[in-house]
Amino acid sequence: MRTALCQFTAGTDPEENLRTIDGLAERAAAEGAQLAVFPEASMVRFGIPLAPVAEPLDGPWAEGVRDSARRHGLTVVAGMFRPASDGRVANTLIATGPDVDTGYDKIHLYDAFGFSESRTVAPGAEVVTIDVAGVRVGLATCYDVRFPELFRAHADKGAVLSVLPASWGAGPGKLDHWELLCRARALDATVWLAAVGQAPPGPDADITQPTKAPLGIGHSVLVGPDGRIRERAGTEPELIVADVDADEVERVRRAVAVLDNRRL
Protein backbone atom coordinates (compact mmCIF):
# COMPACT_ATOMS: atom_id res chain seq x y z
CA MET A 1 0.00 0.00 0.00
CA ARG A 2 1.42 3.33 -1.05
CA THR A 3 1.55 5.58 2.00
CA ALA A 4 2.29 9.29 2.36
CA LEU A 5 3.90 10.82 5.44
CA CYS A 6 2.74 14.45 5.34
CA GLN A 7 4.95 16.43 7.74
CA PHE A 8 4.04 20.10 8.13
CA THR A 9 3.84 22.86 10.74
CA ALA A 10 0.30 23.64 11.85
CA GLY A 11 -0.57 27.19 12.89
CA THR A 12 -3.43 28.63 14.89
CA ASP A 13 -5.90 29.06 11.97
CA PRO A 14 -7.87 25.85 11.26
CA GLU A 15 -8.83 27.00 7.77
CA GLU A 16 -5.24 27.69 6.79
CA ASN A 17 -4.20 24.30 8.14
CA LEU A 18 -7.00 22.67 6.16
CA ARG A 19 -5.70 24.29 2.97
CA THR A 20 -2.25 22.88 3.73
CA ILE A 21 -3.72 19.41 4.24
CA ASP A 22 -5.58 19.64 0.95
CA GLY A 23 -2.46 20.66 -0.94
CA LEU A 24 -0.42 17.83 0.54
CA ALA A 25 -3.21 15.32 -0.10
CA GLU A 26 -3.26 16.42 -3.74
CA ARG A 27 0.50 15.93 -4.03
CA ALA A 28 0.31 12.55 -2.27
CA ALA A 29 -2.44 11.34 -4.60
CA ALA A 30 -0.42 12.47 -7.62
CA GLU A 31 2.37 10.14 -6.40
CA GLY A 32 -0.06 7.23 -6.11
CA ALA A 33 -0.68 7.30 -2.35
CA GLN A 34 -3.69 5.41 -1.06
CA LEU A 35 -3.18 6.61 2.53
CA ALA A 36 -2.03 10.08 3.63
CA VAL A 37 -1.05 10.51 7.28
CA PHE A 38 -0.85 13.98 8.83
CA PRO A 39 0.40 15.05 12.28
CA GLU A 40 -1.39 15.23 15.58
CA ALA A 41 -2.97 18.67 16.09
CA SER A 42 -3.21 19.30 12.35
CA MET A 43 -6.37 21.30 13.04
CA VAL A 44 -4.53 23.78 15.28
CA ARG A 45 -1.22 23.53 17.08
CA PHE A 46 -0.86 23.07 20.82
CA GLY A 47 -0.16 26.09 23.02
CA ILE A 48 -3.47 27.92 22.45
CA PRO A 49 -6.89 27.38 24.10
CA LEU A 50 -8.31 24.33 22.37
CA ALA A 51 -11.95 24.37 23.53
CA PRO A 52 -12.92 27.44 21.45
CA VAL A 53 -11.77 25.78 18.20
CA ALA A 54 -12.88 22.18 18.92
CA GLU A 55 -15.54 20.81 16.58
CA PRO A 56 -17.42 17.49 16.37
CA LEU A 57 -16.57 14.85 13.80
CA ASP A 58 -19.50 16.05 11.70
CA GLY A 59 -18.42 19.70 11.97
CA PRO A 60 -17.14 21.93 9.15
CA TRP A 61 -13.42 21.26 9.69
CA ALA A 62 -13.85 17.49 9.57
CA GLU A 63 -16.12 17.92 6.55
CA GLY A 64 -13.28 19.79 4.88
CA VAL A 65 -10.97 16.82 5.48
CA ARG A 66 -13.61 14.47 4.07
CA ASP A 67 -14.00 16.63 1.00
CA SER A 68 -10.25 16.60 0.43
CA ALA A 69 -10.11 12.81 0.77
CA ARG A 70 -13.01 12.42 -1.68
CA ARG A 71 -11.62 14.79 -4.30
CA HIS A 72 -8.17 13.23 -4.23
CA GLY A 73 -9.38 9.63 -3.94
CA LEU A 74 -7.39 8.50 -0.90
CA THR A 75 -7.75 7.93 2.83
CA VAL A 76 -6.66 10.76 5.12
CA VAL A 77 -5.72 10.48 8.80
CA ALA A 78 -5.25 13.82 10.58
CA GLY A 79 -5.28 15.15 14.12
CA MET A 80 -8.08 17.42 15.34
CA PHE A 81 -9.84 18.39 18.55
CA ARG A 82 -13.49 17.82 19.34
CA PRO A 83 -15.57 18.75 22.39
CA ALA A 84 -15.66 16.23 25.24
CA SER A 85 -18.60 15.79 27.58
CA ASP A 86 -16.80 17.15 30.66
CA GLY A 87 -15.79 20.52 29.22
CA ARG A 88 -12.40 19.35 28.03
CA VAL A 89 -11.64 18.32 24.45
CA ALA A 90 -10.79 14.99 22.87
CA ASN A 91 -7.51 14.71 20.97
CA THR A 92 -8.95 12.93 17.95
CA LEU A 93 -7.71 11.44 14.71
CA ILE A 94 -10.18 11.67 11.90
CA ALA A 95 -9.77 8.80 9.45
CA THR A 96 -11.77 9.20 6.28
CA GLY A 97 -11.63 7.85 2.76
CA PRO A 98 -13.24 5.51 0.25
CA ASP A 99 -13.74 2.66 2.75
CA VAL A 100 -13.74 4.37 6.13
CA ASP A 101 -15.10 7.29 8.13
CA THR A 102 -14.30 7.14 11.83
CA GLY A 103 -12.24 8.67 14.63
CA TYR A 104 -9.78 7.63 17.30
CA ASP A 105 -9.46 9.48 20.61
CA LYS A 106 -5.93 9.49 22.05
CA ILE A 107 -5.83 7.05 24.97
CA HIS A 108 -2.56 7.98 26.69
CA LEU A 109 -2.32 11.68 27.53
CA TYR A 110 0.96 13.57 27.67
CA ASP A 111 1.35 14.29 31.39
CA ALA A 112 5.13 14.32 31.23
CA PHE A 113 8.15 16.61 30.92
CA GLY A 114 6.28 19.43 32.66
CA PHE A 115 3.23 19.37 30.34
CA SER A 116 -0.23 18.30 31.55
CA GLU A 117 -2.37 17.35 28.58
CA SER A 118 -5.06 15.81 30.81
CA ARG A 119 -5.86 19.24 32.24
CA THR A 120 -7.60 20.20 29.00
CA VAL A 121 -7.93 16.88 27.14
CA ALA A 122 -10.11 13.90 28.05
CA PRO A 123 -8.64 10.44 27.37
CA GLY A 124 -10.06 7.97 24.90
CA ALA A 125 -10.66 4.33 25.74
CA GLU A 126 -11.15 2.40 22.48
CA VAL A 127 -8.59 0.67 20.28
CA VAL A 128 -9.41 1.58 16.67
CA THR A 129 -8.33 -0.07 13.45
CA ILE A 130 -9.40 0.74 9.90
CA ASP A 131 -9.12 -0.95 6.51
CA VAL A 132 -7.41 0.93 3.67
CA ALA A 133 -7.17 -0.75 0.25
CA GLY A 134 -7.50 -4.15 1.92
CA VAL A 135 -4.82 -3.43 4.54
CA ARG A 136 -5.69 -3.29 8.26
CA VAL A 137 -4.28 -0.15 9.92
CA GLY A 138 -4.14 0.70 13.64
CA LEU A 139 -4.51 4.27 14.90
CA ALA A 140 -2.36 5.80 17.65
CA THR A 141 -1.28 9.30 18.64
CA CYS A 142 2.06 10.68 19.88
CA TYR A 143 2.49 9.74 23.58
CA ASP A 144 0.73 6.43 22.84
CA VAL A 145 4.09 5.30 21.42
CA ARG A 146 5.39 4.79 24.95
CA PHE A 147 2.80 2.05 25.56
CA PRO A 148 3.59 -1.14 23.61
CA GLU A 149 0.34 -2.88 24.55
CA LEU A 150 -1.64 -0.57 22.23
CA PHE A 151 0.41 -1.58 19.21
CA ARG A 152 0.15 -5.25 20.10
CA ALA A 153 -3.61 -4.69 20.32
CA HIS A 154 -3.49 -3.36 16.76
CA ALA A 155 -1.69 -6.52 15.67
CA ASP A 156 -4.19 -8.70 17.53
CA LYS A 157 -6.94 -6.99 15.51
CA GLY A 158 -5.14 -7.88 12.29
CA ALA A 159 -3.20 -4.67 11.65
CA VAL A 160 0.00 -4.83 9.62
CA LEU A 161 0.53 -1.06 9.79
CA SER A 162 0.13 1.35 12.70
CA VAL A 163 -0.01 5.09 12.06
CA LEU A 164 1.23 7.52 14.68
CA PRO A 165 0.46 11.21 14.11
CA ALA A 166 2.42 13.26 16.64
CA SER A 167 3.42 16.69 17.85
CA TRP A 168 6.48 15.56 19.78
CA GLY A 169 7.86 17.83 22.47
CA ALA A 170 11.33 19.26 21.96
CA GLY A 171 14.10 18.88 24.50
CA PRO A 172 17.42 17.17 25.19
CA GLY A 173 17.34 13.55 24.13
CA LYS A 174 13.79 13.75 22.78
CA LEU A 175 14.79 12.90 19.20
CA ASP A 176 16.56 9.81 20.53
CA HIS A 177 13.39 8.85 22.44
CA TRP A 178 11.27 9.37 19.32
CA GLU A 179 13.32 7.18 17.01
CA LEU A 180 13.97 4.50 19.62
CA LEU A 181 10.30 4.22 20.59
CA CYS A 182 9.08 4.17 16.98
CA ARG A 183 11.51 1.39 16.11
CA ALA A 184 10.64 -0.55 19.27
CA ARG A 185 6.88 -0.39 18.71
CA ALA A 186 7.25 -1.62 15.14
CA LEU A 187 9.54 -4.44 16.26
CA ASP A 188 7.65 -5.63 19.32
CA ALA A 189 4.31 -5.72 17.47
CA THR A 190 5.91 -6.73 14.13
CA VAL A 191 4.01 -4.05 12.24
CA TRP A 192 4.97 -1.25 9.90
CA LEU A 193 4.86 2.09 11.69
CA ALA A 194 4.21 5.38 9.90
CA ALA A 195 5.04 8.06 12.49
CA VAL A 196 4.28 11.57 11.23
CA GLY A 197 5.28 14.55 13.35
CA GLN A 198 4.71 18.26 13.24
CA ALA A 199 7.67 20.09 11.81
CA PRO A 200 9.00 22.56 14.43
CA PRO A 201 7.90 26.18 14.12
CA GLY A 202 10.47 28.21 12.24
CA PRO A 203 13.60 27.17 10.34
CA ASP A 204 15.85 28.09 13.26
CA ALA A 205 13.99 26.09 15.93
CA ASP A 206 16.32 24.18 18.25
CA ILE A 207 14.67 20.81 18.91
CA THR A 208 17.00 20.18 21.86
CA GLN A 209 15.47 23.08 23.78
CA PRO A 210 12.13 22.47 25.57
CA THR A 211 9.08 24.56 24.67
CA LYS A 212 6.06 25.28 26.87
CA ALA A 213 3.82 23.19 24.61
CA PRO A 214 4.75 20.21 22.39
CA LEU A 215 5.10 21.89 18.99
CA GLY A 216 6.94 19.14 17.14
CA ILE A 217 10.47 18.16 16.17
CA GLY A 218 9.81 16.78 12.68
CA HIS A 219 11.81 13.62 11.87
CA SER A 220 8.81 11.61 10.67
CA VAL A 221 9.76 7.99 10.07
CA LEU A 222 8.49 4.92 8.28
CA VAL A 223 9.70 1.85 10.17
CA GLY A 224 9.50 -1.71 8.87
CA PRO A 225 8.22 -4.64 10.95
CA ASP A 226 11.84 -5.64 11.59
CA GLY A 227 12.47 -2.35 13.39
CA ARG A 228 14.58 -0.77 10.64
CA ILE A 229 13.87 2.80 9.57
CA ARG A 230 13.04 2.78 5.86
CA GLU A 231 12.29 6.48 5.37
CA ARG A 232 13.20 9.50 7.50
CA ALA A 233 12.33 13.21 7.26
CA GLY A 234 14.30 16.13 8.63
CA THR A 235 12.97 19.13 10.51
CA GLU A 236 11.46 20.99 7.55
CA PRO A 237 7.94 20.40 6.16
CA GLU A 238 8.26 17.37 3.90
CA LEU A 239 6.20 14.83 1.97
CA ILE A 240 7.46 11.24 1.84
CA VAL A 241 5.60 8.66 -0.25
CA ALA A 242 6.66 5.03 0.09
CA ASP A 243 5.30 1.52 -0.29
CA VAL A 244 4.25 -0.56 2.72
CA ASP A 245 4.61 -4.27 1.93
CA ALA A 246 2.00 -6.20 3.93
CA ASP A 247 3.64 -9.50 2.96
CA GLU A 248 6.82 -8.48 4.76
CA VAL A 249 4.90 -8.51 8.04
CA GLU A 250 4.05 -12.17 7.55
CA ARG A 251 7.67 -12.99 6.74
CA VAL A 252 8.94 -11.21 9.87
CA ARG A 253 6.29 -12.85 12.05
CA ARG A 254 7.34 -16.28 10.84
CA ALA A 255 10.96 -15.51 11.73
CA VAL A 256 10.31 -13.73 15.04
CA ALA A 257 7.00 -14.96 16.44
CA VAL A 258 6.87 -12.61 19.42
CA LEU A 259 3.09 -12.28 19.24
CA ASP A 260 2.59 -16.04 19.32
CA ASN A 261 5.25 -16.54 22.00
CA ARG A 262 3.72 -14.12 24.53
CA ARG A 263 3.06 -15.56 27.99
CA LEU A 264 1.60 -12.45 29.65
N, C-alpha and C positions, 0 to 999 in steps of 0.2 A: 504494500500500500504506500503510495507516494504521499509523504507527510511534510508539511511546511512548518518550520519554527519561525514565528513572526515576532522578533524582538524589537520593541520600540519603547519610547519614553512617553508615558501618559501624562497629561497635564490636568488642570482643574476644570476644563470645559468638556462635558460629556459629548457634546455634538462634534467638537473638533476631534476628540478621540475616536468617535464613530467614523468620521471621514478617513482617519488614518487606517483604521481597521478595514474599511472598504477598499482603500487603495492597495493595501497589502494582500487582501483576499483576491483581488483582481490579478495581481502579479503572481500569486501562488497558483491560481487556476491556470494562468497562461503557461506555467511550468509543469502542468499536469497533476498538481496536488489534489488529492481527494479529501484530505484533512488538513485544516489550518489551525494551529494552536497559538493563542495569544497569551500575554502575561495575566497574572493576577492583577486586580485593580485596573483593568483596561478602561473601565468606565470613567473613573477618576482616580488619581493617585492618592496614596495615604498622606496624612499630615494636614488634612482639612476636615471640617465636620462632615461626616458621611450621611447622617440621617436626612439632611435637607435634599440630598441628591438621589437617595435610594428610590428605586422604582420596582414594582412587581415584575414577574417574569412575562406578564402580558402587557407591560407598559411600553411607552414609545421607544425607549432606548433599546430594549430587547427586540422590539419589532424591527428596529433598524438593523440589528445584527441578523435577524431572520431574513430580511429583504436582501442583505448583502450575500448571505449564503445561497439564497434562491437564485439570484441573478448570476452568480459566478459558478453555480453548480457544484458546490463542495460543502463539507461539514465544517462548521466553525465552533471552536471552544474558546471562550473569552471570559475574563473575570469581571464581575459587576457586584453591585450591592443592592439588596432589596430589603424592605422593611421587615423586621421581626415582630413577633407578637408582644414582646416585653418592652418595646421602646428602643431597643438596640436595632442593629441591622444584621442581616446574614451576609457573609462573604461567599458569594455564589458564583459558580461557573455555569454559564449558559452553554448548552451543547445543542446545536441545531443544524439540520441539513436534510438531505433527501430522505434519510431513513430514521431520523431521530429529532425529537424536540423535548428536551428535559433540562434539569438543573441539578447541580451538586452543591450542597452547603458544606463549607470547610469544617471538618470535624475537630482538628487539633488547632487551637488558637495560640497565637504567638505571644505568650506571656513569658518573655525571656529577654536577656540583654537589655533590661531597663525599659522595655516596651510592654504595655498591657493591652493586647488586642481585645481581651474579654470584657474590658470596661465598656466598649462601644459595640462589640460584635457578639452575637449569640452563636453558640456552636451548633453544627449539624450533627446528625446521628446515623445517617444512612450511607452504606457503601453503594456507589452507583457505577454501573458499567453501561456502555452503549455499543452498538454495532455500526461500523462504518465500512462500507464496501465488503461486507462479509467478514470483517475482522473485529473481534471483541476488544474493546478499549476501556480501561479503568480510569476514573477521574480522581485526581488529588490536587491539593493546593499547598504550595510553599512549605510551611512548617510541618505539614503532614509527612514530609520526607524523613523526618526523624523517627518515624513510627513504622517499623517494618511490617507489622501485622496488617496494616491497611493494604499494602502492596501484595502480600500473600493472599489477602481476601480477594483482590482483583483476580489473581491467578486461579484461585479456587472457583471463581465465577466464570472461568474460561478465557480471561483476558490474556493476550499475548503482547499487548502494548499498554503501558500506563502513561498518561499525560500529566504533567506537573507545571501548570502556570504558577509563577512566583513573582514576588517583589521582595527579593532577598535583602536583608539589612546589611549595610556596609560595616566594616570594622576589621581590626587585625585578625587574621586567620580565617575570616568568613568565606573567602573564595576557596580555601582549602576544605572547609566544612562542606561547602556546596558541592564541589566535585566529588569528594569522598562519599558523601551521602547518596548522591545520584548514582554513582557506580555501585555502591553497596545495595541499594534498593533494587536495581536491575538484576544484580547477581543473586541476591538471596531470594528473589521471587522468580528468577529466570524469565524475565520479561524485557522487552524493549522499553526504554524510558525516554520520552521526549519532554525535557525540562526547559521551559521557556520563561526567561526572566525579563523584568523591566530593565531597559538600559538606564544607567545612572543619569541624573539630570545634569546636562552641561558637559562639554567635551573635556573640561579640566577637573572633573569630579575625581576625588581620591577615594577609591573604594576601600582603602584600609582605615579610613577615618569614620567613626560612627556618626550617624545622623539621628535626629530626634525621632523620625519615623522611617520605616523601611522603604526606601525609594528605589532600590534595585542596584545590582552590580553588573548586569549583563551576563555574559559568559553562558548563554544558553547551550545546552548539550543534548545530543542524541547518543544514548548509550545502548549498546547491544546486550542481549541476554547473557552474554559471557562477562559482562562488566567492563568491556572496553569502550572508550569513547570513540564514536565513529565520526561525529561532526561537532565542531566547537565554534561558538561566536566569540567576538571580543566585547568591548564595552560600548561600541557604537550601535545605533539602530541597524538591524541586519535581518535579511531574509535568507533562510537556509531551507532548501527543498531536497529531500533525500528519500530513498526507498527503505521501507521497513519490511523485512523478509519474515513472514510468519512461520515459514518452514524452519528457519534457523532456531526458533524457540523450541520446536520439537527435537531438533538435533541436540541442542544443549541440555534439554531435560533428560534425554536418554543417557547422556554422558555424566551429568551431575544431577542425580534425582533427589535434590534436597527437599522438594515438596512431598515426594512419596516417602522419604526417610524420616520425616518429622515424628517426634515422639511426644511433643508437648503442644 
